[in-house]
């Protein structure tokens, strides 16, 4: 399904279009999360309402759901009401300028949104990367290939 179709599709049609592997993050506040993703990581907000969002990165997309949409789902009982989420998972963005994302993350952190877990550094596995925590505590790692 193309981005324009995603914007217009009903929930059932969108669900039937999904294939392969997908990512869905449960968040406390859709608007706060999408604002951070757009400002810090420059991700595309394909579709958004107060309960649900579809986020684009290159030719891929993933979903956000607000906690309340999972009221009948047992997963909700495993989430902390406050504090960090997503411990142990890294959300890696391999084609995102880590230095630009870090600068935006510092601005967001001053405004009380998210935090910097690790500054940018050149890593032995051939990537320049930093570790950024979004307002829900998910760890995003923007990275760029090192040359040479």
Backbone torsions as a table, in degrees:
resi	resn	phi	psi	omega
1	UNK	NA	130.0	179.2
2	UNK	-78.2	162.4	-176.3
3	UNK	-56.2	-42.6	178.7
4	UNK	-62.8	-37.7	177.7
5	UNK	-68.3	-38.1	178.2
6	UNK	-61.6	-41.2	-179.4
7	UNK	-60.4	-32.8	-174.2
8	UNK	-98.0	-19.9	-171.5
9	UNK	-69.5	145.1	169.9
10	UNK	-73.6	167.4	-177.1
11	UNK	-57.6	-43.7	-178.2
12	UNK	-67.0	-41.7	179.7
13	UNK	-65.0	-43.0	178.2
14	UNK	-62.5	-46.2	179.6
15	UNK	-57.9	-42.2	179.6
16	UNK	-67.9	-21.0	-178.1
17	UNK	-81.8	-13.4	-174.9
18	UNK	-75.3	142.8	179.8
19	UNK	-150.1	167.0	177.9
20	UNK	70.0	-137.1	-179.4
21	UNK	-108.4	140.5	179.5
22	UNK	-128.5	159.0	175.8
23	UNK	-121.0	133.8	174.9
24	UNK	-134.2	123.6	178.5
25	UNK	-107.7	131.2	174.4
26	UNK	-87.6	129.6	-176.0
27	UNK	-130.7	159.3	179.4
28	UNK	-78.1	-32.4	-174.6
29	UNK	-147.1	114.1	-177.5
30	UNK	-61.1	-48.8	-175.1
31	UNK	-60.9	-41.8	179.2
32	UNK	-64.8	-42.7	-178.8
33	UNK	-66.8	-46.6	-179.0
34	UNK	-65.4	-36.5	177.7
35	UNK	-61.4	-43.0	179.4
36	UNK	-66.5	-45.9	-179.1
37	UNK	-60.7	-39.9	179.6
38	UNK	-72.6	-44.4	-175.5
39	UNK	-73.6	-42.4	-173.8
40	UNK	-88.5	-47.6	-174.8
41	UNK	-100.7	-4.1	179.4
42	UNK	59.1	34.3	176.9
43	UNK	-79.4	152.6	-179.4
44	UNK	-87.1	129.5	174.3
45	UNK	-91.0	101.1	-175.8
46	UNK	-74.8	-41.9	-176.0
47	UNK	-152.6	140.4	-178.1
48	UNK	-155.1	135.4	165.0
49	UNK	-139.1	-170.8	-173.9
50	UNK	-72.1	-13.2	-177.9
51	UNK	-113.9	-16.9	-166.7
52	UNK	-154.5	146.8	173.2
53	UNK	-148.3	150.7	171.1
54	UNK	-116.4	126.9	-175.3
55	UNK	-114.1	134.4	-179.7
56	UNK	-105.5	142.6	173.7
57	UNK	-142.7	108.5	-174.5
58	UNK	60.6	-129.9	179.3
59	UNK	-95.5	13.0	-179.2
60	UNK	-111.2	162.2	174.0
61	UNK	-148.0	157.2	177.3
62	UNK	-141.6	171.3	-173.8
63	UNK	-116.0	155.9	167.7
64	UNK	-123.2	139.2	171.7
65	UNK	-128.2	138.6	174.9
66	UNK	-75.1	148.9	-175.4
67	UNK	-48.3	-43.3	-175.2
68	UNK	-58.7	-23.9	179.1
69	UNK	-73.4	-11.6	-179.3
70	UNK	-106.2	22.0	-176.7
71	UNK	-55.6	-33.6	-178.3
72	UNK	-95.2	1.6	-175.4
73	UNK	-100.8	132.4	-178.7
74	UNK	-64.8	-19.8	179.0
75	UNK	-59.6	-34.6	-178.1
76	UNK	-58.3	-34.1	-178.4
77	UNK	-68.1	-15.4	-179.6
78	UNK	-89.5	-10.9	-175.3
79	UNK	-88.4	141.4	175.3
80	UNK	-73.0	143.7	177.0
81	UNK	-70.7	-34.3	176.7
82	UNK	-128.9	168.9	177.7
83	UNK	84.9	-168.6	-172.4
84	UNK	-78.3	152.1	173.0
85	UNK	-122.6	165.6	172.1
86	UNK	75.3	18.7	178.6
87	UNK	-55.0	128.6	177.9
88	UNK	94.8	-9.2	177.7
89	UNK	-108.3	137.4	174.8
90	UNK	-111.5	127.4	176.1
91	UNK	-102.5	100.6	-171.5
92	UNK	-97.2	131.3	177.3
93	UNK	-115.5	100.4	-170.4
94	UNK	-77.8	-10.5	-178.8
95	UNK	-123.1	39.3	-178.9
96	UNK	-124.4	128.5	-179.2
97	UNK	-61.1	110.2	-176.6
98	UNK	-66.8	-33.4	-179.1
99	UNK	-69.0	-40.7	176.9
100	UNK	-66.2	-42.4	178.9
101	UNK	-63.6	-39.7	179.3
102	UNK	-63.0	-43.5	178.4
103	UNK	-60.4	-44.2	178.0
104	UNK	-65.6	-36.9	179.4
105	UNK	-65.7	-38.1	177.1
106	UNK	-62.6	-41.3	177.0
107	UNK	-62.8	-44.5	179.6
108	UNK	-64.3	-38.4	-179.2
109	UNK	-64.3	-40.5	177.7
110	UNK	-60.2	-35.5	179.2
111	UNK	-81.5	1.0	177.3
112	UNK	88.6	20.5	-177.9
113	UNK	-122.1	110.2	177.7
114	UNK	75.8	-177.9	179.1
115	UNK	-157.8	165.9	178.0
116	UNK	-99.2	121.5	178.4
117	UNK	-88.5	-41.1	177.2
118	UNK	-145.9	133.0	177.6
119	UNK	-66.6	168.9	179.3
120	UNK	-65.6	141.2	173.9
121	UNK	-155.5	155.3	175.3
122	UNK	-84.3	122.9	-172.7
123	UNK	-101.6	154.1	-178.5
124	UNK	-63.0	-19.1	-180.0
125	UNK	-86.5	15.8	170.9
126	UNK	87.5	14.6	-179.6
127	UNK	-125.9	146.4	166.4
128	UNK	-96.6	128.4	-173.2
129	UNK	-153.0	163.3	171.8
130	UNK	-139.1	163.9	-179.6
131	UNK	-114.8	120.1	-176.8
132	UNK	-122.5	135.7	176.6
133	UNK	-102.7	127.3	178.5
134	UNK	-78.8	178.0	-177.1
135	UNK	-59.2	-20.8	178.1
136	UNK	-96.1	-2.8	178.5
137	UNK	91.9	6.3	174.9
138	UNK	-72.6	140.7	-176.4
139	UNK	-95.4	116.4	178.5
140	UNK	-106.8	136.7	-178.1
141	UNK	-126.2	90.7	173.4
142	UNK	-71.7	140.1	-176.7
143	UNK	-149.6	157.9	176.9
144	UNK	-136.2	146.9	179.1
145	UNK	-68.9	138.7	173.6
146	UNK	-81.0	142.7	178.0
147	UNK	-95.8	147.3	175.6
148	UNK	93.9	NA	NA
